[in-house]
Amino acid sequence: MDGNGRWAKAKGLSRIEGHRHGMEMVDGIVTACKNMGVKFLTLYAFSDENWDRPAEEIKALMEMLIEYLKVKKAKMIRDGVRFETIGNICRLPDSVQEEIDSVKEATKDLKEMTLVLALSYGSRQEICRAVNKAIEDGVKEMTPDKISSYLGTAKMPDPDLLIRTSGEIRISNFLLWQIAYTELYFTDVMWPNFTSDELTKAIGEYSGRERRFGKTSEQLC
């Protein structure tokens, strides 16, 4: 969900205001995904590298996260949306962890859709944690399936589509293992302007692609 800061700068607003407008877009995208039948939506909300940002900005982001979870908890329950997280959650402030645990517990049995927030997340760090845990468990030989089973996404399918907003054309340490065969979609639209119509456009383009997974087109017929 990239572009909050640049969107704000272009409008003469603070970066924090940009993040607030970005947060306001989340609910519409979650609802649109649910209505389109998307079963898993993962939002890259705060990267492991984002801890290097100014303390004031980090504090504001954590406060917004608490606000979002408190305000949207009832709607998640009403809409059947299960809430999950991936990332090094123990680095987050205790108040944030408590709110995360509360929403996870309240939505754990819901099945319409799963909303995953990537928080304090970095894919290389995730892979290192997975390998270290496997070593602790005495695993002697790693396979792709074994590594996947130790990742934070172990109970989730690999993504079909990755969307990056704001004109940046890179992955930025996001789900590096999981997106081996994911379709990539890059748009110049800043996240605060990424409406459900933009989402529909992205999914429409994705739907027209042929996903071969290493096979030929003829094999898929």
Secondary structure, DSSP 8 states (H G I E B T S, - for coil): ---HHHHHHHTT--HHHHHHHHHHHHHHHHHHHHHHT--EEEEEEEEGGGGGS-HHHHHHHHHHHHHHHHHHHHHHHHHTEEEEEES-GGGS-HHHHHHHHHHHHHHTT--SEEEEEEEEE-HHHHHHHHHHHHHHTT--S--HHHHHHHSTTTTS---SEEEE-TT--S--SSSTTTTTT-EEEE-SS-GGG--HHHHHHHHHHHHTS---TTS-HHHH-
